[in-house]
Each structure stands twice: as C-alpha cells, then as structure tokens.
Amino acid sequence: IAGISSRCRVYRYEGGTTWSDCGRFGEGFRVQSMASFKGHLYVGDDTGKCYRYDGGTKWTFCGQLGSDNRLNTLMVYRGNLYGASHFAVYRYDGSTEWTPVSSREMFSSNQLYGLQIYGGHLYVGSWPDGKVMRYEKPMNWTFCGQLGISPEYKINEVMDLVVYNGKLYAGTIPLAEAY
C-alpha cells in the first residue's frame, strides 16, 4: 500500500532484541516464502520472483515462476528446490531457470500453498477446492483428498501442511480447521 508498506526486505536475528537488515530485493511488497538450499537463503515474493541472499545486503535474481505473480512457498525435496505459485509447482534448475512440474489444469485451482514432504513424497495444498495432491513425477500428481466445508462453495484453502509426530497435518480456511 503506497505510503504504508515498503519493498521486500529480510532481517536476520542477532540475539536478544537485535535484528540486522539484509537489504531490499525486487519490486514486491511481501516476502511470501523462504528456504535454505545448498548453503544459500532463497526468498520468494508477491511478484512470482525468486532471489538468493549473497551476504551483506546483496541479492541475486533467480528467475520467475512462469508468468505467475506469486511465489507462495518454497521447499527442498530430493536435492532440488521447488516453488509453488498460484497456478503451478516448479523445480529450480539453476541460474534463472524454473521448470513446471504441474499445470493449472491438474489441480483445477487458483492458488497453491504449503509444500511439505511426508513419507518421501512432496505434497501441496490448494484453493478454492481444498485439495491436497502428492507429487509422483513431473506432470503426474495423485489426489489425496479434499478438505474443508462442502466443495460446492469453492472457498476451501489449504494454507499450510506440516509433519508432526510422524503424521501429516493440514490447516485450512475459512473455518480455521486442522486435519
């Protein structure tokens, strides 16, 4: 929001109440996601772009997830960095290259969130149908259930997935449910 928010910045905790400014990157207004990958910090913003932290206040552009305008979540899986946008999941191939491993049609969704690893597989949650899908190989995903209220309303959003005590959990809105 003009005059209220600023461009994306990341801060590093130094202990106590001290934080260090790691600098500004990109043209987005929200840091959507972060992941540690091959000794570097990667961040995604609300323009669908990814950046790598190179120390001090230096950031390197690492590409955009197709033409999508969000990089909602990042996750390392089987030695690769994956990112989910509103419409698809992508694999980072280095430099500024991202390869789609799903398509919008596969999920019939408008937004993808909460990449998580469980039982050796990569999972993703979606909106508006509240679907959870499991990655098998590029362009091949398995439907693992639909969460939330009756799907006729098209408002179920699987916001996050987490593994706790050996089980996979999902948090959804609009009713703040956990599965």
N, C-alpha and C positions, 0 to 999 in steps of 0.2 A: 504494500500500500504506500503510495507516494507520500513522503514526509514522515512516515511512521516506521517502516521497515527498511533494511538496507540489503545490499547484495550478500551472497553466501560467504560465510566465514566459518572457520573451525577453530576451536580453542582446545589447548592441551592442559590437563590438570597437573599442577606442580606440587600439590600437597596443601594442607590447611585450607585456606580460602583463596589460594592463588591460582590463577589461570593465565596461560600465555596465548596471545593471539598468533595463530599460524597463518594469518593472511586471508585475503579475499580471493575467490576463484570464480570464474564465469560470470554470467549475467542473470542467474536465477536469484530468487528471493528466499528459497527454502533448501536446506540440506535434507534431502529425502532419505539417504541411506549411507552407510559406511561399512567397509570391510577391510580386514588385513589380508593381503595377498602377496606372497613371495617377498616378504620383508618391507612392503610399502603399504601406506594407507591410501585406499581408494574411496572416493566420495561421489555420490550421485545427487543431482539437483532437480529442480522442478522445471527444467527445460529439456530433460532427457539426456543430458550430457554427463560424462564421467571425467573425473580428474584424479591425478596421482599427486600425493604430497611428496615433495623432494627436499624438505627441510627448510628451516627459517620461515620465510613467507612465500616460498616458491612452489608453484603448482604447474603440472603439465597436463594439457588436454589429452584425453584418451578416447575420444570419439563420442558418438551419439547412438542411442539405440534406435536405429531406423530413423523414421521421421517423427517418432513419438515424443511427447512433451513432458514426460515424467520418467525418472529412474527411481521407482518406488522402493526397491530392495536389492541388495547385493548379497551374494552367498558364494563361498568357495566350496566346490564339490568335485571330488576326484581329480584334483590338481588343476582345475580351471576356475576362473571367476565367471559367475553368472549374474545377470541382472534382469529384473522384471520391470517392464514398463506398464503403462495402462493396457496395452494390447497384446504383448508377446513376451516371451522369455528369450534372452540372447546369451551367447557364450562369447567372452572376450578372447580375441585371437592375437592380441598384442598391438602395439602402436596405437592406432585409432580404429582398429577393425573389430566389429561385433557381428557375429553370425546368428541369425534367428534359429532357434531350436523348437519353436512353436509358431502358430499363427493365430490371429484374432478369431478365425472361424473355429479353431479347435476347442476353444473354451466358451464360445458364444457369450463373451463377457466384455465389459468396457474397462475394467481395471484389474490388475493382478497385484497381489501383496503377499508378504510373509513367506518367502522362500525358506525352506527348512530341510534338513537332512534327517531321515529316520529309516532305520533298518537298511542302510546302504543305498537309499533312493532319495532323490530330490523331489520335494513336494511344493506346490504353490496353491494359494487360496485366491478366490475371485469375487468380483461384484458384477452384476447385481443378483446372480443366481445362488451365491454362497457355495459354489462348487470347490472341492479340493481335488487336485489332479496330481498324479505321480509320473515323473519323467522316466521313460524307458530308453529312448534314443532320440536323436534329432527328428522332429516332426511326428513323434509317437509318444502319446501320453495316455495314462489309464485313469478313468474316472473313479474316484474313491469316496464319493458321497456328496450329498447336498445338505448344508447346514442352515439353520435359521427357521423363520416362520414360513408359511406356505409360499412356495416359489411363484405363485401367481402374482404376488405383489412386486416382484423384481426389486427388492431393496436389501437383500441379504449380502453382507460384506464380510468376508473372512479377512480380518485385518492383520492377524499375526498367527504364526504357528511356532510352537516351541516343544522341545523334548524335555520331559521332567520325569525322573524315576523310571526311565525306560519306556515311557508312553508318549505318544504324540498328542498334543493339545492344540485346540484352535479357539481363538477368540473372535466373536462376531458382533456386528451391529446390524440392526438398530436396537436390539433389546439387551445388549451387553451380556451375551450368553457365552459360556465356555463349554467346550466339548472335549 
